[in-house]
Structure formats: C-alpha cells, structure tokens
C-alpha cells in the first residue's frame, strides 16, 4: 500500500500542508502517525482530496462534505449521488438568490449613476440636488455575499466553519492580490471590527460595482471570507470578516491587524 508524508501529499495533490492539517482536524482527511510522530496518509488520500475540492467548488459546507465522505466510504456511487443532488439543488437556489440580489443592487447603482451624471445645481448640496434622492428613503442598501446559505435555526455563520484554503494559485493569485490592492488604495478610512475590518470609500457607483464583483469572485475561491457592502449618501462601506484562523490571510490581503 502506498503511503504519503504530508509534504509528499501536498506536492502530489497541490493542496498546501496547512490545509491538509486543517482537513485532518475537521475530520475530512484521516492520517496516521509514525513512531516518530510524522503524519502518514493512505493511498486513497489523493482521490479523497479531489472529492473535497470538487465539493468545495459546489459551495458545500464542511459538515455536508464530511457526510458525503462517509457515504462515499460505503463504495456505492449511487448513494453519493442521491445525497449530493439535494445539496446541489440548494446551492442553485442560493446562487439564484445572490444573482437577483446583485442585479437589484446593480440597477440601484445605475439609477444613482444616471442622476449624478446630470447637471449639478449651483452652490451647496440640497434636498433636491440628487446626492440624497438617488438613495432609497429606507436607508442604506445592504448587499451581503455569503458563500453558503446559513443553516436555519443556527446563529453561527457558515463562513466561520469554511476551510481556510484558497483554490487560486500562481499567476491567478497574484492577479487577485493586485486587484484588491488597487481598490483598497481608494479607501478613505479603515476601522477594525469584530473578526475583521471595515473600509470606507467615496460613494461612487462604478467603484461599488467593482467591489461587489471582486468580493463575489473572492468568495468563489475563499469561502471563509464574509463580505458586506453598504451604500449610504455619504460613503460606500465594505466590511470584511474571516475566522480567527484566517487572521493572517486577512491581514495580508486587506491590511487588517492579525
């Protein structure tokens, strides 16, 4: 039987060793120990990791992936498919809801952009200048981008239990970091919040669209991030949160205090 040390499995699968340790702790990837204390993984570990990565790309939560792995151990593909089908159907509904939310937000931004592109009145801002009437009277427009739908009756957000791992690598990762740094450089204010930070930007419609698109792209590869956008008459605010175990990643990408 083929066995792998953690460095060998990381090289074979392309999954970082830190993520492999996390998967072991989360009960997704069993490992044995040698007499000297080194982790040793079985010959099915590569296929198991491929299954985990595929499930993550479908937006499944850790407990759902763990359950699927237990079903998979029984060796009956039909059973795995039967359990996976309703989970994927749930994610389709989640994705449709997010698309509708972003379309509504985009329509709101387009309306604001149209009003603000018109001629400005002489003098200072007033109630009819368009700077405030372009925002709904109900107040801020929140857009919360969640990687998975929260479990009904649970107060714990799904992102807190997501694996601290990114599916990007190489040139893609470098390009994503550059994109964030370009937008973050336009922030006018930064403040620490519980589990993360909040960045304040000028109330610019085009910038809001860029932030929303980049946040959605980030969650497709890093489901442990939680993003919320608020558009107010005075500012555009982006709140970013992550689990405690991802504090270093949060600091590297957004400049938060690790």
N, C-alpha and C positions, 0 to 999 in steps of 0.2 A: 504494500500500500504506500502510495506517495504521500509524503507529509511536507509541510512548508513552515519555515520560520516566518515571523511576522514581516521581516524585510523582504524575504523571497515572495511571499504572497502579495505584498504591496507592489513589487516590481511586476509580478505576473498579471495582476488584476488592474493595476493603475489606480488603486484606491490607497490613499495615504495611510500610513501606520496609525496616525492619531484617530482616523475614522474607524479603522479595524478595531482598535481598543474600545472605542465608543460602542460599536456594534456588539462586541462581546459583553460589555456592561449592560447593554439594553436587551440582551437575550436573543439577539438575531444571529450571532455567529459564534458557535461553541469553539472553545480552544482548550487543549490540554497543556500540561506543564511538564517539562523535562525535569530530571533530577536536579539540575542546576537552576531551575526556575524560569527557563525560556518558554515562551508561548509556542505551541506547535498546532498547526491546523491540518485537518484531514484533506484527502484528495478531492472531496466534493466542495471545498470552500470556494473555488473559483466560480463554479456554476451557481452556488448559493449567493455569492456577491452579485453576479449578473442578474439574478432574480430580484435581489433587493434594490439594485439600481433601477431596474425596469419599473418596479412598484413605486419607487420614489418619483420617477418621471410621470407617473399617473396621479401623483398627489396624494398617495395613501399615507395614513398616519402610522406611527411605529407599532401601535398595538394591532392595527389591521395587517401590517406586513408580518408581524410575529405570528398572528393567527394563520395567515396564508402559508407561512413556512411550516407550521405544524401540520396543516392539511397536506402540503407537498411531501412531507416525510412519509405519508402513507403510500406514496407511489402510484396514485391514481390521478391522472391529469384531469379527467372529467370532474372530479371533486374540486380541484383547484379552480377550474373554470367556473363551476357553479357558484363557488363562493366569491370569485372575483367579479362576476357580472354585475351584481347589485352595487358593489363598491364603485365600479367604473360608471354605472348609471348615476350614482350620487354625485360623482365628480363632474359629470356632464352638466347636471343641474347647477352645480356650484359655478362652473365656468360660464354658463349662460347668464347666471345672475351677475357675475362680475362684468361680463361684456355689456349687459344692459346698464349697469351702474356707470361704467366708464363712458358709454355712449351718451348717457344723460349728462354726465359731467362735461364731456366734450361739447355737447350742444349748449350748455350753460356758458362755457368759456367762449364759444363762437359768438353768442349773443353779447357777452361783455366786450369782446374784441370789436364787434361792429359798432357798438355805442361809443366806445372810447376812441375809435378811429375817426369819428366825426369831428367837426369844428368845436373847439373849446370856447367857452364863454370868456368874456373879458373879466379880468380880476380873479379873485379867490374862488375856491370851490364853494358851491352852494347846494341846496337840496335838489336842484334841477340840472346840475351840471353833467350828470351821467356817471360820476365816480361812485355814487352810492346807489343810484337806481338800477345799476347793472347787476347788483347783488340782490337775491331774493329777500323780501322783508322778514322772512322767518329767521334769518341769521346766517351763520357760517354754512358752507356746503361741504359736509364731510365725505371723503372717499376713503374707505378702509379696505386695504388689499390684503386679504387673508389667504394663506397657502391652502388651507382646507377648511371645510365648514366646521364650526365648533360643535362639539357633542352636546345634544340637548340635555339641559339639566346640569351641565358642568360649568363651573366657574373658571376652570383652567383653560387658557387659550391654547389652541393647537400648536402654535409656533413654539411654545415653551418645551414641547416634547419632541419637536422635529430634530433629526440628526444634524449636528453641527458639521456639515460637509457641503462642499461645492462641487457641482458637476462640470464646471468650466475648468479649462487648463490651458497652459501655454499662451499663445497669442490672444485667444479669446478672453482669458482672464486679464491680461494686460490692457486690452482694449476697454474692457468693462471698468477697470480702475480709472483709466484716463477719462472715461465718460463721466464718472461720478466726480472726479476732481474738478472737471470743467464746470459742472453745475454747482457743486458745493462752493466753488470760488466766488459765486454770485451771491452767497448768503450775506445778509446784513447783520445777523445776530445769531448767536449759538447759546443754548442753555441746556444744562443737564436735567434729565427727568428720570423717574424710576425706570431702570432697565435700559436706559438709552439716552437719547438727546433729541432736542427739537431745534430745527434750523428755520430761520425766518428770512424770506425773500421779498423783493418788491412784488406787488400784486399784478404780475404780468401774465396775460393769458397764454402766450406761447411758451413761457417758462414753465407754467403749471402743467401744460400738456407734456412737455419734455420730462418733467419729474415723474408724472404719472406713468408714462411709458417705460421709463428706466426702472422705476420701482417694480412694475409688473414683470419686467424682464429679469430683474434680480431675484424675485421670488420663484421664478421657474427653475432656477439653479440652486438657490439658497433658501429653502423653505423655513429656516429658523429665523429669518428677519420678519418683523412686523412693521408695516408702513401705514401711516395715516396722513392724508392731505386735508388741510383746512384752508378754504379761500374766504377771506374777510375783506371788507372795504379797504383796510389799511395794509394788509400783508398776506402773503402766501406762506403757510407754515407746513413743514414736513417733519413729522415725528417718526423716529426710527427706534425700534426696540429689538432686543435679542436676549436669549437666555444667558445666565451668568457664565456658562462655559464658553460662550462666543464673545466675551468681552474684548478679547484681544483682536478678533476679526473686526468687531465694531469700531474699535479704536483705529485700526489700520486703514479702514475704508472711509470712515466718517469723521475721524478726529475726536471720538469720544474718549473719556477717561476710562482706561482699562481697569 
